[in-house]
Amino acid sequence: MARAEAVPRGVRAAEPALTKGQRTRLRLLEAAEAVFGEKGYYEASVVEITQRARVAPGTFYVYFPSKKAIFTELVRTRGHEMRRALHEATAGLSSRAEIEEAGFKTFLAWVRKHPAIYRIVRQAEYVDREVFQEWYRKLAAEYSRGLKAAARAGEIDVKDIEAAVYVLMGMGDFFGMRFVLWDGRIPRRAFQTLMDFVLRGLGVSATRGKPLKPGAPKHRPRRA
């Protein structure tokens, strides 16, 4: 089999054009995201989703057998998209400090684009617990791989990788809720504070992206 032509570094391969059916499915998912985000799963209806998507009610069932089916598909689809965005934003970066900063910036930008997902994922715990846990487990698995590699390279100093991953995800989750969802803006000092906690918690130098030397103070005293 002939090898596919390599795509130049930094250039994304052109995605194939969508069929009419694929476009309709995407419209339904986007409409479901808006309706579930506004009304919640139990108050939302298939009719409202089809009205938002501008398709006939019967068309919905060509793509999804039920309201729950489109809800779980939405959570899985958006979760995959978010993880792909994180992967693309951090690919090729060399230091852990750079990776963490790019990762958190990408996550927060993604939240700004999909604010309804916050409410939707929280509802998933009661609609489909398996899908709810899958959202976090898959994100944690990819995060863990990166931190394990950094630990093997001596770039971070963490006693329990899985615990660190869930702590970091929790920080990003609440930070995004406070500054992206509530205020719609992230002050520079607020983001720097977040990164200070992240990098110092991992034992990484914020300036060099290297492990802090054993015995070195993690907090510099302020000058009078």
N, C-alpha and C positions, 0 to 999 in steps of 0.2 A: 504493500500500500504506500502511495506517495506521501511524504511528510508534508504537513501543512506549512505554508509560508509563515515564517516568524513575524510577529507584530513588533515593530520598534518599541524599545523601552519607553514607557511614559505615554504611549498611545494606545487607546482602547480600541479593540476590534469593533468594526461596525456591526451592530446587531441586525439580524434579519427583519424584514418588514413583517408586521403582524397581520394575520388574517382577520377577516371580519369577525369571526367567532372569538378570536383572542381579544380583539378590541372590546367586544361586548362583555366578555368575562372581566376584563380590567375595569370597565365602567361600573359593573356590578360590585366589584370589590371596593372601589373608591367610594361608591354610594353607601355601601354597608359601613365603611369606616366612618363616614360622616354621620350616618343615622345612629349607629351604636354609640358613637362618641357623644352625641347630643342627648339621646334619650335613654341610653342603657340597653342592655340586651333584652330584658323582659318587657320593656315598654315599646321597643321597636317592632315593626311589622314588615313582612315581605313586601306588602303593597307600598309602603313608604320607601323601601329600598328601590323598587322598580320605578317609582315615580321620580326619585332623585337621579336614577340612571337613565331615565327617559326610554324605557323599554316596556313592552307589554308584560302584564303580570305572568302570563304563561311562559314567557321567555326565560324567566328566572329558573324554572324547573328543568329547563334544558341543560343548565349548567350546575345547579345545586339542588339536591333532593329536599333540603329543609333550611330553615333559618339557622339552626345550629351548625349545619354543614358549611354555610358561607362564613359563619363566625369563626369556626376553627380554621378554615382555609385562610381567612384574613390574618389571623394571628400567626400562622405558620409562614405565610407569604411575607408579611412585614418583618418577621424575625429573620428570615433568610436574607432579605434585602438589607437589613441593618448590619448583619454580620458580614455581608459582602462589602458594604461600604467601609466598615472598619478594616477589613483585610486589605482593600485597595489603598486606603489612606496610610497604612503603616508598612506596606510592602516596600522593601528596599531600604528602610531606615536602619541605621547601624546601632545606635545607642538606645538603652531602655528609656532614658529620659525623653528622647525624641519620640519614641513609640507611644509612651504614655500620654504625652501632650497631644500628639496627633490623634490618638484614639479618643481621648475625652473631647477634643474639639469636634471631631467627626460625629460622635454620639450626640453632643448637644445641638449640632446643626441638624442632625436627623430628627431630633425631638421637635425642633422648631418647625420642621416640615410636616411632621406627623403628631401633633399634640394630642389628638384623640386616642392614640395608642396607649397612653398612660392609663386612661380610664378603662379601655377595652381589655388590656392585659390583666388588670386587677379584677375585672369581672370574670375573667376566664377561670379563676380559681373556683368559682361556683358553677360555671357553665360546663367546663370540661377541665378537671384538675390535671389530667395527663398533659393536655396542651399547655396549661399554665406552667407546670414544672418544666416541660420541654423548652419553653422560651428561655428560661434561666439556665437550665442544664447545658444546652447547646452553646450558649454564649460563654458559660463558665468553662466548658471543655476547650474551646479555642483560646480563651484567655490563659488557661492553665498551661497549654502547650508552650506559649510564648514565655511565661514566667519560668517554667522548668528549664527551658533552653538558656534563659538569662542566669538562672541559678547555677547550671552546670558550667557556664562561662565565668562564674564568680562575679557577675555584675550586680546581683542583688543578694540580700541576706534575709531570708524568710524561713521561719520555722515550719510553717504549714501552708503549702501553696494553695490548697483548696479554700482554707479559711481566709487567706489573703484575697483571693479572687472574689469571694462573696462580700467581703468588707469593701473592696474597691467598687464593686458593682453597686452596692448600697449607697456609697458616697455619690457616685454619678447619678443614681436614681433620684435621690433627694435634692442634690444640687440642681439638677435639671428642672425638677418640679418647682423649686423656689424661684430660680432666676429666669428660666425660659418660660414656664407656664404662667407663673404669677405676675412677673414683671415684664417679660418680653425682652429683656436685655441683661447682659452679663457684665458687670463692672470688671475692669481689668484687675483690680486688687482682689476681687472675689475669686476670679479664676486662678490667680497666682497663689492664693491661700489654699485652694483645692489642690494644686500641683505640689505645694510644699508638703501637705499631708500625705499625698500619694507617694512622692519620691522618698521622703524621709521614712515613711512606713515600710518601704521596700528596701531601705538602706542604700539608696542611690543618691549620688551627688547631683543636685539640680543644675549645677553649672557645667560639669564635665561628663555627666552620664556614666560615672564610674562608681564602684562601691566606696562607701566611706571607709577610711582607714580604721582598723581596730583601735579603740581607745580615743578616737577623735571625737570632740564634742559635736553633737548633732544640732545644737542651738548656739549661735554666736552671741555673746553678750553685747547689748547695745552700748554705743559710746555716749557719754554724757554730752 
